[in-house]
Amino acid sequence: MPGVLDIKRATVYRGETRVFEELSLDIAVGEHTAILGPNGAGKSTLLKLLSRELSPVPREDGYVRLFGREQWDVWDLRARLGIVSHDLHHRYSDEVRGTDVVLSGYYASVGTYDHQRFTPAQRHRADHVMDELGVTSHKDRMFAELSAGEQRRFLLGRALVHDPGVLILDEPTGGLDLNACFRYLEIVRRLIRDGKTIILVTHHIHEIPPEVSRIVLLKAGRIVGDGDKRTVLTGDNLADLFETPVTLVRANGYYQAMPGRSR
């Protein structure tokens, strides 16, 4: 079975800046993975590469494949892969209703428009997703009136209307209070139990669910660590990654980074 992601020797630019040089990474279906790195590591560029907003420099021995294919019709890809990013969050107008955030997933638009049409089945699916995410009571409220946690759940619903098998989540709990953070993480864990493959792109250690077993460490456009969480997610590795002393604490299957002592 083709993997979710197969990147081989990809060189990627953003403008004049080379972010990746001969990057290679593969992730299998069912392999819940956290891609962890500081600001400037290349995480947002990787997301744009996966969403097809960026392309690698063409070369015979390099490629970026999703589900075994280099070329995709974007409509077909959305049924397989859902991406919830910070960029997407910031693009939404304050005046978009919650229900329209979810429905906009059918057209990959930011909000809905008069010319767009939705079938009864699509509206039923959107209602079901909102119910599953616990936001039905807020569906007629404007985006600006929602809490940050509610906004994130509506954006997750936007991806879930297609029922994709794989979800890529970009720092999903950043800026949320404890209650909203814990509720979101429980939703992610439920999606994993339902058979979704989760790829988490973050610099927040605390939002890595216990079910995520693989950690990829990304720094300055290079993979500097990759493997089983118990081996890769250590205080020493995080200290090197973030260039600051780190003490790692574990509880209930979660990890948290605390300030460490200087070496």
C-alpha positions as a Python dict, from the first residue, in 0.01 Angstrom:
ca = {
    (1, 'M'): (0, 0, 0),
    (2, 'P'): (140, 345, -90),
    (3, 'G'): (231, 561, 206),
    (4, 'V'): (68, 889, 296),
    (5, 'L'): (383, 1079, 212),
    (6, 'D'): (699, 998, 22),
    (7, 'I'): (949, 1279, -28),
    (8, 'K'): (1281, 1203, -194),
    (9, 'R'): (1564, 1454, -238),
    (10, 'A'): (1329, 1751, -255),
    (11, 'T'): (1483, 2096, -287),
    (12, 'V'): (1228, 2365, -209),
    (13, 'Y'): (1245, 2744, -227),
    (14, 'R'): (1022, 3013, -83),
    (15, 'G'): (1097, 3313, -297),
    (16, 'E'): (1476, 3340, -313),
    (17, 'T'): (1525, 3143, 9),
    (18, 'R'): (1615, 2775, -12),
    (19, 'V'): (1433, 2608, 276),
    (20, 'F'): (1499, 2240, 198),
    (21, 'E'): (1789, 2083, 13),
    (22, 'E'): (1744, 1717, -79),
    (23, 'L'): (1486, 1656, 193),
    (24, 'S'): (1370, 1295, 223),
    (25, 'L'): (1081, 1178, 442),
    (26, 'D'): (821, 905, 422),
    (27, 'I'): (520, 838, 644),
    (28, 'A'): (303, 527, 619),
    (29, 'V'): (-74, 504, 654),
    (30, 'G'): (-152, 446, 1021),
    (31, 'E'): (184, 582, 1135),
    (32, 'H'): (85, 864, 1368),
    (33, 'T'): (371, 1113, 1352),
    (34, 'A'): (471, 1443, 1510),
    (35, 'I'): (705, 1670, 1312),
    (36, 'L'): (866, 1883, 1578),
    (37, 'G'): (1085, 2187, 1532),
    (38, 'P'): (1149, 2547, 1638),
    (39, 'N'): (1032, 2852, 1448),
    (40, 'G'): (1224, 2877, 1121),
    (41, 'A'): (1278, 2501, 1097),
    (42, 'G'): (1074, 2472, 775),
    (43, 'K'): (745, 2346, 919),
    (44, 'S'): (523, 2596, 735),
    (45, 'T'): (709, 2528, 410),
    (46, 'L'): (651, 2156, 456),
    (47, 'L'): (278, 2221, 501),
    (48, 'K'): (268, 2425, 180),
    (49, 'L'): (453, 2146, 2),
    (50, 'L'): (191, 1894, 114),
    (51, 'S'): (-100, 2122, 25),
    (52, 'R'): (53, 2170, -324),
    (53, 'E'): (102, 2544, -271),
    (54, 'L'): (474, 2489, -329),
    (55, 'S'): (657, 2248, -557),
    (56, 'P'): (1010, 2111, -537),
    (57, 'V'): (1276, 2198, -791),
    (58, 'P'): (1233, 1944, -1076),
    (59, 'R'): (1496, 1670, -1080),
    (60, 'E'): (1504, 1313, -1212),
    (61, 'D'): (1589, 1151, -880),
    (62, 'G'): (1364, 1365, -658),
    (63, 'Y'): (989, 1384, -603),
    (64, 'V'): (704, 1452, -362),
    (65, 'R'): (436, 1182, -366),
    (66, 'L'): (111, 1169, -174),
    (67, 'F'): (-51, 827, -157),
    (68, 'G'): (192, 707, -423),
    (69, 'R'): (117, 979, -679),
    (70, 'E'): (300, 1298, -775),
    (71, 'Q'): (7, 1455, -961),
    (72, 'W'): (-334, 1503, -801),
    (73, 'D'): (-659, 1672, -883),
    (74, 'V'): (-711, 1889, -577),
    (75, 'W'): (-1074, 1777, -544),
    (76, 'D'): (-972, 1412, -527),
    (77, 'L'): (-689, 1483, -284),
    (78, 'R'): (-918, 1652, -30),
    (79, 'A'): (-1110, 1327, 7),
    (80, 'R'): (-787, 1158, 119),
    (81, 'L'): (-600, 1433, 304),
    (82, 'G'): (-727, 1709, 533),
    (83, 'I'): (-500, 1996, 640),
    (84, 'V'): (-583, 2237, 922),
    (85, 'S'): (-322, 2515, 934),
    (86, 'H'): (-265, 2845, 1110),
    (87, 'D'): (-254, 3018, 771),
    (88, 'L'): (-606, 2895, 702),
    (89, 'H'): (-726, 3013, 1043),
    (90, 'H'): (-600, 3367, 987),
    (91, 'R'): (-764, 3390, 642),
    (92, 'Y'): (-1119, 3356, 773),
    (93, 'S'): (-1336, 3668, 792),
    (94, 'D'): (-1489, 3765, 1124),
    (95, 'E'): (-1832, 3765, 956),
    (96, 'V'): (-1840, 3402, 842),
    (97, 'R'): (-2091, 3185, 1028),
    (98, 'G'): (-1966, 2870, 1193),
    (99, 'T'): (-2174, 2645, 971),
    (100, 'D'): (-2033, 2816, 661),
    (101, 'V'): (-1679, 2748, 782),
    (102, 'V'): (-1759, 2378, 772),
    (103, 'L'): (-1950, 2391, 443),
    (104, 'S'): (-1668, 2584, 276),
    (105, 'G'): (-1461, 2267, 291),
    (106, 'Y'): (-1659, 2132, -5),
    (107, 'Y'): (-1522, 2409, -227),
    (108, 'A'): (-1189, 2468, -51),
    (109, 'S'): (-1299, 2830, -19),
    (110, 'V'): (-1266, 3068, 274),
    (111, 'G'): (-1630, 3101, 364),
    (112, 'T'): (-1922, 3034, 131),
    (113, 'Y'): (-2055, 3235, -165),
    (114, 'D'): (-2394, 3282, -333),
    (115, 'H'): (-2297, 3082, -642),
    (116, 'Q'): (-2203, 2775, -439),
    (117, 'R'): (-2461, 2502, -402),
    (118, 'F'): (-2473, 2230, -138),
    (119, 'T'): (-2672, 1910, -164),
    (120, 'P'): (-2893, 1786, 121),
    (121, 'A'): (-2638, 1507, 177),
    (122, 'Q'): (-2357, 1760, 210),
    (123, 'R'): (-2553, 1969, 457),
    (124, 'H'): (-2642, 1656, 654),
    (125, 'R'): (-2275, 1557, 664),
    (126, 'A'): (-2177, 1906, 785),
    (127, 'D'): (-2440, 1889, 1060),
    (128, 'H'): (-2315, 1546, 1164),
    (129, 'V'): (-1954, 1669, 1182),
    (130, 'M'): (-2049, 1974, 1389),
    (131, 'D'): (-2243, 1749, 1626),
    (132, 'E'): (-1943, 1517, 1661),
    (133, 'L'): (-1719, 1814, 1739),
    (134, 'G'): (-1960, 1962, 1992),
    (135, 'V'): (-2017, 2294, 1811),
    (136, 'T'): (-2372, 2259, 1681),
    (137, 'S'): (-2506, 2513, 1929),
    (138, 'H'): (-2263, 2772, 1787),
    (139, 'K'): (-2319, 2707, 1416),
    (140, 'D'): (-2506, 3034, 1350),
    (141, 'R'): (-2256, 3253, 1536),
    (142, 'M'): (-2002, 3463, 1349),
    (143, 'F'): (-1639, 3353, 1350),
    (144, 'A'): (-1536, 3658, 1554),
    (145, 'E'): (-1789, 3568, 1825),
    (146, 'L'): (-1641, 3222, 1877),
    (147, 'S'): (-1371, 3136, 2124),
    (148, 'A'): (-1034, 3026, 1982),
    (149, 'G'): (-1114, 2667, 2072),
    (150, 'E'): (-1450, 2680, 1896),
    (151, 'Q'): (-1288, 2834, 1588),
    (152, 'R'): (-1036, 2549, 1576),
    (153, 'R'): (-1311, 2289, 1599),
    (154, 'F'): (-1505, 2449, 1312),
    (155, 'L'): (-1188, 2453, 1102),
    (156, 'L'): (-1135, 2087, 1185),
    (157, 'G'): (-1492, 2025, 1074),
    (158, 'R'): (-1408, 2196, 743),
    (159, 'A'): (-1149, 1924, 681),
    (160, 'L'): (-1366, 1641, 813),
    (161, 'V'): (-1665, 1697, 581),
    (162, 'H'): (-1475, 1493, 320),
    (163, 'D'): (-1407, 1217, 575),
    (164, 'P'): (-1037, 1199, 479),
    (165, 'G'): (-830, 911, 608),
    (166, 'V'): (-537, 1136, 697),
    (167, 'L'): (-531, 1466, 886),
    (168, 'I'): (-238, 1707, 907),
    (169, 'L'): (-273, 1940, 1204),
    (170, 'D'): (-62, 2254, 1239),
    (171, 'E'): (-7, 2347, 1607),
    (172, 'P'): (-373, 2269, 1681),
    (173, 'T'): (-378, 2384, 2044),
    (174, 'G'): (-159, 2695, 2017),
    (175, 'G'): (-324, 2987, 2198),
    (176, 'L'): (-595, 2775, 2362),
    (177, 'D'): (-665, 2772, 2735),
    (178, 'L'): (-638, 2444, 2925),
    (179, 'N'): (-1004, 2348, 2889),
    (180, 'A'): (-1008, 2410, 2513),
    (181, 'C'): (-669, 2244, 2470),
    (182, 'F'): (-772, 1927, 2653),
    (183, 'R'): (-1103, 1909, 2465),
    (184, 'Y'): (-927, 1941, 2130),
    (185, 'L'): (-670, 1677, 2219),
    (186, 'E'): (-946, 1437, 2320),
    (187, 'I'): (-1109, 1492, 1980),
    (188, 'V'): (-778, 1413, 1810),
    (189, 'R'): (-746, 1094, 2015),
    (190, 'R'): (-1101, 995, 1918),
    (191, 'L'): (-1019, 1049, 1551),
    (192, 'I'): (-720, 819, 1591),
    (193, 'R'): (-941, 554, 1750),
    (194, 'D'): (-1177, 594, 1454),
    (195, 'G'): (-895, 502, 1217),
    (196, 'K'): (-764, 840, 1103),
    (197, 'T'): (-390, 880, 1050),
    (198, 'I'): (-268, 1192, 1230),
    (199, 'I'): (37, 1396, 1130),
    (200, 'L'): (107, 1674, 1378),
    (201, 'V'): (332, 1967, 1283),
    (202, 'T'): (426, 2165, 1590),
    (203, 'H'): (675, 2307, 1836),
    (204, 'H'): (443, 2239, 2132),
    (205, 'I'): (551, 1921, 2311),
    (206, 'H'): (234, 1903, 2522),
    (207, 'E'): (0, 1857, 2223),
    (208, 'I'): (152, 1528, 2109),
    (209, 'P'): (-112, 1263, 2191),
    (210, 'P'): (1, 936, 2353),
    (211, 'E'): (-98, 748, 2036),
    (212, 'V'): (167, 931, 1831),
    (213, 'S'): (459, 689, 1823),
    (214, 'R'): (699, 850, 1575),
    (215, 'I'): (884, 1180, 1618),
    (216, 'V'): (1061, 1367, 1339),
    (217, 'L'): (1291, 1649, 1455),
    (218, 'L'): (1325, 1931, 1201),
    (219, 'K'): (1581, 2209, 1232),
    (220, 'A'): (1696, 2467, 976),
    (221, 'G'): (1545, 2266, 692),
    (222, 'R'): (1708, 1936, 790),
    (223, 'I'): (1582, 1626, 966),
    (224, 'V'): (1807, 1590, 1270),
    (225, 'G'): (1621, 1306, 1440),
    (226, 'D'): (1361, 1048, 1337),
    (227, 'G'): (1230, 741, 1512),
    (228, 'D'): (1034, 595, 1798),
    (229, 'K'): (904, 854, 2046),
    (230, 'R'): (1063, 683, 2343),
    (231, 'T'): (1404, 709, 2179),
    (232, 'V'): (1386, 1044, 2000),
    (233, 'L'): (1181, 1256, 2240),
    (234, 'T'): (1442, 1316, 2511),
    (235, 'G'): (1556, 1618, 2705),
    (236, 'D'): (1898, 1613, 2541),
    (237, 'N'): (1753, 1597, 2190),
    (238, 'L'): (1511, 1880, 2264),
    (239, 'A'): (1788, 2088, 2416),
    (240, 'D'): (1985, 2052, 2093),
    (241, 'L'): (1677, 2116, 1879),
    (242, 'F'): (1565, 2434, 2056),
    (243, 'E'): (1912, 2540, 2172),
    (244, 'T'): (1812, 2575, 2536),
    (245, 'P'): (1837, 2347, 2841),
    (246, 'V'): (1529, 2123, 2867),
    (247, 'T'): (1396, 1884, 3127),
    (248, 'L'): (1129, 1652, 2992),
    (249, 'V'): (838, 1547, 3213),
    (250, 'R'): (597, 1264, 3129),
    (251, 'A'): (249, 1201, 3269),
    (252, 'N'): (-53, 1005, 3140),
    (253, 'G'): (123, 938, 2810),
    (254, 'Y'): (190, 1307, 2744),
    (255, 'Y'): (520, 1492, 2757),
    (256, 'Q'): (593, 1846, 2867),
    (257, 'A'): (914, 2044, 2835),
    (258, 'M'): (1032, 2232, 3141),
    (259, 'P'): (1330, 2465, 3180),
    (260, 'G'): (1643, 2264, 3240),
    (261, 'R'): (1972, 2341, 3404),
    (262, 'S'): (2250, 2489, 3200),
    (263, 'R'): (2508, 2232, 3098),
}
